[in-house]
Amino acid sequence: MTDDVTPAAGKPAGQRAVWALTGARLADGSTVDVLVAAGRVRAVGPDAASGPAAAAAGLREGHVVDAAGGLLLPAFVDTHVHLDKAGIRPGLDTGRRYPGSANPGDLAWAIAATHEAKRAYTVESVAARAVEVVEQHVQHGTTRIRSHVDVDTIGGLTPLLGVQAAARACADVADVVTIAFPQEGIARDPGAADLMVAAMEHGADVVGGMPHWEDGEAARRAHVAFCFDLAQRFDADVDMHVDETDDGDVRTLATVVEETERRGWHGRVTVGHVCALAAADHAYADDVVAGCARAGITVASNPVTNLVLQGRGDRGLVRRGTTRIRELMAAGVPVAFGQDCVDDAFYPFGRGSMLEVALVSAHAAHLTTPAELGTALAAITDVPAAAWRLGPEYGVVPGARADLQLYAAPTWPQVLRLQDAPRSVWRAGVLVATNEVRRTLRP
């Protein structure tokens, strides 16, 4: 049996300025028509392709796509990925052993190997690798990507400039925004603070951070304060890597909650990974989870990478390395899932498929009931869109930008289970990717 996914030939009517979908299934099970005009969803309902709205928009015969009962979703949003590092793994010496590394492929090796690769970066090499991964995302239904880019004294601003170049090259198919990310710390990397300021001046969109990487409580608190100072200076959102470790005594998340509330940055802060929360005692976890909910902090969990990296020192019952996803969700904390890494020193897999990320994350977090599968969908659509503060710009709703994707399967659970690529992907109403699945059994 073969199962090939190839770009489909031809351009459906969705390439038109005014067009419509008929017979599409939404995630809630309803069947609707969708009218698109000037890059936006104009009407959604049983007569959107044939009623007054269609006539007023000037919909023509032949500019209608038959969804054939397939699932229509808003395009996915990946709010946590590292485009600057993506694709470096083939050039690494995966057999080389680094000081302190238990085995090639563990965290210590990944950090040292990344340092080596980063020293050889050029703007052009970063851009080329980033473009490839952006295009993979689009082919798999993602049109908005928020990328962390390393800002440190090893690579300088090269990672940022490379990803910004990729963003320009892909502007017709995806929105790519950048997070200035001090991968090596601030206090631990003298000169990084100035580079972070320069990164924001060069157009980085979001302030990143990694406070748990600093040595000692004082340095960690200073790291958080610096990042919020920078965010206030540039009126930027904050998106930090927080407590990405197995050590339950590492608790910079509490500092981030405190600083968010003190600065009034409610709804403008995302924390990534937060692996240590799973190893922390329940009293602390309950308190800090409540704090995240109160401060409107989004948690970007990255199970695909953390399942590979965390718990490597365990024997027998190996920790999963993910944060307390179900507890966070139950407390009302928005939880998003991110691709995080693609074929880099930290993770040898990944293909820009948020559908794959949702499936792996559902396994890791025990999301299996219909309602829980709905949260897995929200974690790659509505939640990251809200973290970007897209508001009415997002969704299959009138007025939203027409970033849409259509699947052959009729329901979200089936789409998640089958893992087929979307039939069609649109950005701002323009067809940007198609896929055709061919299966042959006993030909």
URNORGI-V688241 format. One record per residue. N is the residue number from 0. PSI is psi in radians with two decimals (* if undefined). Layout:
n->{N N}
psi->{PSI PSI}
This chain:
n->{0 1 2 3 4 5 6 7 8 9 10 11 12 13 14 15 16 17 18 19 20 21 22 23 24 25 26 27 28 29 30 31 32 33 34 35 36 37 38 39 40 41 42 43 44 45 46 47 48 49 50 51 52 53 54 55 56 57 58 59 60 61 62 63 64 65 66 67 68 69 70 71 72 73 74 75 76 77 78 79 80 81 82 83 84 85 86 87 88 89 90 91 92 93 94 95 96 97 98 99 100 101 102 103 104 105 106 107 108 109 110 111 112 113 114 115 116 117 118 119 120 121 122 123 124 125 126 127 128 129 130 131 132 133 134 135 136 137 138 139 140 141 142 143 144 145 146 147 148 149 150 151 152 153 154 155 156 157 158 159 160 161 162 163 164 165 166 167 168 169 170 171 172 173 174 175 176 177 178 179 180 181 182 183 184 185 186 187 188 189 190 191 192 193 194 195 196 197 198 199 200 201 202 203 204 205 206 207 208 209 210 211 212 213 214 215 216 217 218 219 220 221 222 223 224 225 226 227 228 229 230 231 232 233 234 235 236 237 238 239 240 241 242 243 244 245 246 247 248 249 250 251 252 253 254 255 256 257 258 259 260 261 262 263 264 265 266 267 268 269 270 271 272 273 274 275 276 277 278 279 280 281 282 283 284 285 286 287 288 289 290 291 292 293 294 295 296 297 298 299 300 301 302 303 304 305 306 307 308 309 310 311 312 313 314 315 316 317 318 319 320 321 322 323 324 325 326 327 328 329 330 331 332 333 334 335 336 337 338 339 340 341 342 343 344 345 346 347 348 349 350 351 352 353 354 355 356 357 358 359 360 361 362 363 364 365 366 367 368 369 370 371 372 373 374 375 376 377 378 379 380 381 382 383 384 385 386 387 388 389 390 391 392 393 394 395 396 397 398 399 400 401 402 403 404 405 406 407 408 409 410 411 412 413 414 415 416 417 418 419 420 421 422 423 424 425 426 427 428 429 430 431 432 433 434 435 436 437 438 439 440 441 442}
psi->{2.37 2.69 1.60 2.39 2.03 2.66 2.32 2.58 2.71 2.92 1.92 3.03 -0.26 -0.15 -0.24 2.78 -0.63 2.11 3.02 2.68 2.42 2.56 0.66 2.48 2.34 2.95 -0.45 0.02 -0.17 2.67 2.24 2.89 2.66 2.21 2.29 2.30 2.40 0.66 0.08 2.69 2.11 -0.57 2.55 2.14 -3.14 -0.39 0.41 -0.48 -0.03 -0.13 -2.85 -0.64 -0.71 -0.73 -0.74 -0.59 -0.25 0.57 2.27 2.70 2.38 -0.13 0.61 2.31 2.22 1.97 -0.26 0.62 0.15 2.80 2.21 2.18 2.73 2.63 2.57 2.81 2.14 1.88 0.07 1.73 2.77 1.53 -0.47 -0.54 -0.33 2.34 0.12 -0.25 -0.73 -0.44 0.02 2.65 1.57 -0.16 -0.12 2.48 2.34 2.66 2.30 -0.01 2.19 -0.64 2.61 2.31 -0.19 -3.12 -0.74 -0.76 -0.76 -0.74 -0.84 -0.72 -0.65 -0.70 -0.80 -0.77 -0.69 -0.57 -0.39 0.02 2.54 2.81 -0.71 -0.71 -0.69 -0.79 -0.74 -0.77 -0.69 -0.72 -0.77 -0.73 -0.62 -0.79 -0.60 -0.75 -0.85 -0.75 -0.49 0.28 0.21 2.19 -0.02 2.24 2.27 2.02 2.24 2.44 2.28 2.31 1.85 3.09 -0.06 -0.92 -0.14 -2.37 0.09 -0.80 -0.74 -0.86 -0.61 -0.78 -0.62 -0.66 -0.71 -0.68 -0.72 -0.71 -0.47 0.23 -0.36 -0.26 -0.30 2.67 2.11 2.08 2.77 2.55 2.10 1.97 1.93 1.34 -0.60 0.14 3.07 -1.04 -0.62 -0.23 1.35 2.24 -0.33 -0.60 -0.79 -0.67 -0.60 -0.75 -0.79 -0.66 -0.76 -0.66 -0.48 0.17 0.15 2.50 -0.54 2.56 2.15 3.12 2.94 1.11 -0.55 -0.21 -0.21 2.86 1.93 2.73 -0.74 -0.77 -0.61 -0.73 -0.68 -0.64 -0.84 -0.79 -0.73 -0.79 -0.72 -0.61 -0.80 -0.71 -0.74 -0.70 -0.68 0.15 0.90 2.71 2.91 2.36 1.70 2.56 2.20 2.17 0.84 1.32 2.79 -0.20 1.92 -0.17 -0.11 2.07 0.83 -0.25 -0.71 -0.66 -0.70 -0.70 -0.83 -0.80 -0.65 -0.80 -0.66 -0.63 -0.14 0.58 0.54 2.35 0.09 0.27 2.33 2.43 2.26 2.56 -1.31 0.70 -0.65 -0.42 -0.56 -0.48 -0.15 2.85 2.73 -0.59 -0.82 -0.79 -0.80 -0.73 -0.80 -0.54 -0.77 -0.65 -0.71 -0.74 -0.75 -0.66 -0.03 0.60 2.32 2.42 2.13 1.78 2.52 1.17 -0.57 -0.71 -0.76 -0.47 -0.51 -0.68 -0.69 2.75 0.23 -0.37 -0.03 2.67 2.54 -1.84 1.73 2.25 2.57 -0.39 -0.01 2.84 -3.07 1.24 -0.89 -0.70 -0.69 -0.81 -0.75 -0.52 -0.02 0.22 2.23 2.24 2.15 2.72 2.44 2.68 -0.66 -1.33 2.63 1.93 0.81 -2.94 -0.44 -0.42 2.06 0.02 -2.77 2.43 0.43 0.43 1.85 -0.38 -0.74 -0.73 -0.75 -0.67 -0.83 -0.72 -0.66 -0.67 -0.86 -0.59 0.12 0.74 1.79 -0.44 2.85 -0.75 -0.70 -0.64 -0.55 -0.63 -0.55 -0.65 -0.79 -0.55 -0.24 0.16 -1.54 -0.71 -0.91 -0.53 -0.68 -0.63 -0.56 -0.15 0.80 -0.46 -2.33 -0.04 -0.22 2.47 3.02 1.20 2.60 2.33 -0.36 2.65 2.40 1.20 1.78 2.80 2.47 2.26 2.76 -0.69 2.63 -0.23 2.73 -0.80 -0.65 -0.73 -0.77 -0.72 -0.78 -0.54 0.46 2.55 2.72 2.55 -0.74 2.55 2.29 2.48 2.17 0.69 -0.06 2.31 2.12 -0.23 2.53 2.68 2.52 2.18 2.17 2.21 2.36 2.19 2.17 1.02 *}
